[in-house]
Amino acid sequence: MKSIKTYLCLALPVACIFTAGCCILGGEQEKPADISLNVLELKMRQAMDPTGGYRNAQTYIQKQMLEIKRDWIGKKSFIVEIKFKRPDLFKTTTIEDNRKRDAVIFNGKKAWLVDYKNNQVAEIKGPKLEKLKVIFGLGRPDSTYQDLFKKVVITETTFDDQPYYKLLCISKIKDQDPISIYVGKNNFLTKRLETIERVNGQKEKYVSTIEKYSMHDGVMIPAETTVQLDNVKQKSIVILYKLNAKIKDSEFKPPRFINAN
């Protein structure tokens, strides 16, 4: 089975799409924010979801074209499909050459890692499950930072000559590194996400940058996102976004393979 790390790399950009991007930049100058967390989240919702269609959606489906580039093997392309159904059912599926390759399924309490190539299913447990709950929680339309994090500290800063609010999100999970969130002070849209992930026992910087926004089904979402982790670079482009699509509950149950051990 693949490491859960593979799916965290895919899921974090998903989180950016629905909430905020994060960044920890060396040398930045910070000052106290002129806004409260509650007001900032309200303005972010208004900027991203002006009609309330996303916040009130019962389901959504999103598909991305994902290109992954590794220094030693070149580029590979995939389709990543994300499905959500209230109250908190999620499924992220990776498709390669029109065939399902991997999936993460979350039914609100339990999660499974599915390897379609080898017909294997493994339950995700412990700290990995708790981290996954946070990631998928960010993708829930009605979630707030207060719900998901132990503490959130807001400051103001500037990078690339643009003003941003920085949200330093402290996890409820022991030993999970903080996530810093940068939101445009002028447009209240997310720009960037950065945290620390552990790859083969080593700490590596994870940076997700939203390059372009566009309106889909009445929602302002990142149309293009790039992710850098260690020597792996990802670029994703949204190709489908639909609210209130019909999704069966059976989609969020792990498959039973005939030859599974």
C-alpha positions in Angstrom: 0.0 0.0 0.0 1.1 3.6 -0.6 2.0 5.8 2.3 -0.7 8.1 3.7 1.7 10.9 2.8 0.7 10.6 -0.9 -2.8 11.4 0.0 -2.0 14.2 2.3 -0.1 15.8 -0.6 -3.3 15.6 -2.6 -5.7 16.5 0.1 -4.0 19.7 1.3 -4.5 21.5 -2.0 -8.1 20.5 -1.8 -8.3 22.2 1.6 -6.9 25.4 0.1 -9.6 25.4 -2.5 -12.3 25.8 0.1 -10.7 27.9 2.8 -7.3 29.5 3.0 -3.7 29.0 1.9 -0.8 29.0 4.3 2.7 30.2 4.3 5.7 30.5 6.6 8.1 32.9 5.0 11.5 33.7 6.5 12.3 37.4 7.2 8.7 38.7 7.1 7.7 41.7 9.1 4.5 41.2 11.2 2.3 43.5 13.1 -1.0 43.1 15.1 -4.0 42.6 12.9 -6.8 45.2 12.6 -9.5 42.5 12.3 -10.9 39.7 14.5 -10.9 36.0 13.4 -14.7 36.0 13.2 -14.9 39.1 11.0 -12.1 37.8 8.7 -13.8 34.5 8.2 -17.0 36.2 7.4 -15.3 38.4 4.8 -13.5 35.4 3.3 -16.9 33.6 2.9 -18.4 36.6 1.2 -15.4 36.9 -1.2 -15.4 33.2 -2.1 -19.1 32.3 -1.8 -21.1 35.6 -2.4 -24.5 33.8 -2.9 -24.1 31.2 -0.1 -24.4 28.4 -2.6 -21.3 26.6 -1.4 -22.0 27.1 2.3 -25.5 25.6 1.9 -24.6 22.9 -0.5 -25.5 19.3 0.4 -22.9 17.8 -1.9 -20.1 18.8 -4.3 -17.9 17.2 -6.8 -14.6 18.6 -8.1 -12.2 17.2 -10.6 -8.6 18.4 -11.1 -6.0 17.7 -13.7 -2.9 17.0 -11.6 0.7 17.0 -13.0 3.4 15.7 -10.7 7.1 16.3 -11.5 9.8 14.5 -9.6 13.5 15.2 -10.2 14.4 11.7 -11.0 11.4 10.3 -13.0 10.0 13.3 -14.8 6.3 14.2 -15.1 3.2 12.1 -14.5 -0.4 13.2 -15.0 -3.6 12.2 -13.1 -7.2 13.1 -12.6 -8.1 13.8 -9.0 -11.8 13.6 -8.1 -13.1 14.9 -4.8 -16.6 14.1 -3.6 -18.4 15.5 -0.5 -21.8 14.7 1.0 -23.2 16.1 4.3 -22.7 15.8 7.1 -19.0 14.9 6.6 -18.5 12.2 4.0 -15.5 12.6 1.7 -13.8 10.6 -1.0 -10.7 11.5 -2.9 -9.9 9.3 -6.0 -6.8 9.4 -8.1 -7.3 8.2 -11.7 -4.5 7.3 -14.1 -5.0 6.4 -17.8 -8.8 6.2 -17.2 -8.4 3.7 -14.3 -8.8 4.2 -10.6 -5.4 4.1 -9.0 -5.9 5.1 -5.3 -8.5 6.5 -3.0 -9.0 7.9 0.5 -12.6 7.3 1.8 -13.8 9.0 5.0 -17.2 8.4 6.5 -17.0 10.9 9.3 -15.6 8.5 11.8 -13.4 6.0 10.0 -11.1 6.3 6.9 -9.6 3.8 4.5 -6.8 3.9 2.0 -7.7 2.0 -1.2 -5.2 0.6 -3.7 -7.2 -0.4 -6.8 -4.2 -1.7 -8.6 -3.4 -4.3 -6.0 -7.0 -4.8 -4.7 -6.1 -3.8 -1.2 -7.9 -1.7 1.5 -6.2 -0.5 4.7 -7.9 1.4 7.5 -6.3 4.6 8.5 -6.0 4.9 12.3 -4.3 6.9 15.1 -2.6 10.2 14.4 -2.9 9.8 10.7 -6.6 9.6 11.0 -6.8 12.7 13.2 -4.7 14.7 10.7 -7.0 13.5 7.9 -10.0 14.7 9.9 -8.5 18.2 10.0 -7.8 18.2 6.3 -11.3 17.1 5.3 -12.7 19.4 7.9 -11.3 22.3 6.0 -13.2 21.1 3.0 -16.5 21.0 4.8 -18.7 24.0 3.8 -19.7 25.1 7.3 -16.4 24.5 9.1 -14.5 27.3 10.9 -11.0 27.7 12.2 -12.2 27.7 15.8 -13.8 24.3 15.1 -10.6 22.8 13.7 -7.7 24.3 15.6 -6.7 24.7 19.2 -5.6 28.3 18.7 -5.4 30.8 15.8 -3.2 33.9 16.0 -3.8 36.7 13.4 -1.1 39.2 12.3 -0.5 41.4 9.3 2.4 41.0 6.9 3.6 41.7 3.4 5.2 39.6 0.7 5.6 40.2 -3.0 4.7 43.8 -2.2 1.1 42.8 -1.3 -0.5 43.0 2.2 -1.8 39.8 3.8 -3.4 38.6 7.0 -1.5 35.7 8.4 -3.3 33.1 10.5 -1.0 30.9 12.5 -3.1 27.8 13.2 -2.1 25.6 16.1 -3.3 22.1 15.9 -5.2 20.1 18.5 -3.1 17.1 17.6 0.1 16.5 19.5 3.3 16.9 17.5 1.5 18.3 14.4 3.3 21.3 13.0 1.4 24.6 12.8 -0.2 25.7 9.6 0.1 29.4 8.7 -2.6 31.0 6.5 -2.1 34.0 4.3 -5.2 35.8 3.1 -5.2 38.9 0.8 -6.0 42.0 2.9 -7.6 43.7 -0.1 -9.6 40.8 -1.6 -9.9 38.3 1.3 -8.9 35.4 -1.0 -6.4 32.8 0.0 -3.0 33.0 -1.7 -0.7 30.3 -0.2 -0.4 27.4 2.2 2.7 26.2 3.9 3.4 23.8 6.7 6.0 21.1 7.6 5.5 17.5 6.6 7.7 14.5 7.5 9.0 12.5 4.5 11.0 9.4 5.3 11.6 10.7 8.8 12.8 14.1 7.5 11.0 17.4 8.0 10.3 19.0 4.6 8.6 22.3 3.8 5.2 22.0 2.1 4.1 25.0 0.1 0.9 25.3 -1.8 0.3 28.5 -3.9 -2.9 29.5 -5.6 -2.0 30.9 -8.9 -5.4 31.8 -10.3 -9.0 32.1 -9.2 -12.2 31.7 -11.3 -15.9 31.5 -10.7 -17.4 28.0 -10.8 -21.1 27.3 -10.1 -21.3 30.7 -8.3 -18.2 30.0 -6.1 -14.8 31.7 -6.5 -12.3 28.9 -6.3 -8.6 28.5 -7.1 -8.5 27.4 -10.8 -4.8 26.7 -10.7 -2.6 25.6 -7.7 1.0 24.6 -7.4 2.5 22.5 -4.6 6.1 22.0 -3.7 7.2 19.3 -1.3 10.9 18.3 -1.1 11.9 17.6 -4.7 8.3 16.9 -5.9 6.3 19.6 -7.6 2.6 19.4 -8.3 0.3 21.5 -10.5 -3.4 21.2 -10.5 -6.1 22.7 -12.7 -9.8 22.5 -11.9 -11.7 20.9 -14.8 -15.1 20.4 -13.1 -16.9 21.8 -10.1 -20.5 21.1 -9.3 -22.6 21.8 -6.3 -25.5 19.6 -5.1 -24.7 16.8 -7.5 -26.4 13.4 -6.8 -24.0 11.2 -4.9 -24.9 7.8 -3.4 -24.0 7.0 0.2 -22.4 3.8 -1.1 -19.6 5.9 -2.6 -18.2 6.4 0.9 -17.9 2.7 1.8 -14.6 0.9 1.2 -14.8 -1.6 -1.7 -14.7 -5.3 -1.1 -12.2 -7.0 -3.5 -12.9 -10.6 -4.5 -9.2 -11.6 -4.1 -8.6 -9.4 -1.1 -6.7 -11.2 1.8 
